């Protein structure tokens, strides 16, 4: 089992996919130099993905089954991790 603290150890952001949704990974692709993208299994049923800051705080959550608002995710990525590479 991997803990979120282990995934944040590098001091980078984390896009944690709790459901394998390609559109979430694709939206964050330009930030791969600053944000790690990981798909994990969990018993959580209320969210499909979490954008987590390096300090462990959740910057954005994608509720289960909700359509991805790419603009909102890109805005959150830009706010917390700067302009895309």
PyMOL commands that set and color helices and strands:
alter all, ss='L'
color gray80, all
select helices_A, chain A and resi 4-8+22-27+29-31+70-81
alter helices_A, ss='H'
color red, helices_A
select strands_A, chain A and resi 13-17+35-39+47-52+58-63
alter strands_A, ss='S'
color yellow, strands_A
deselect
rebuild
show_as cartoon
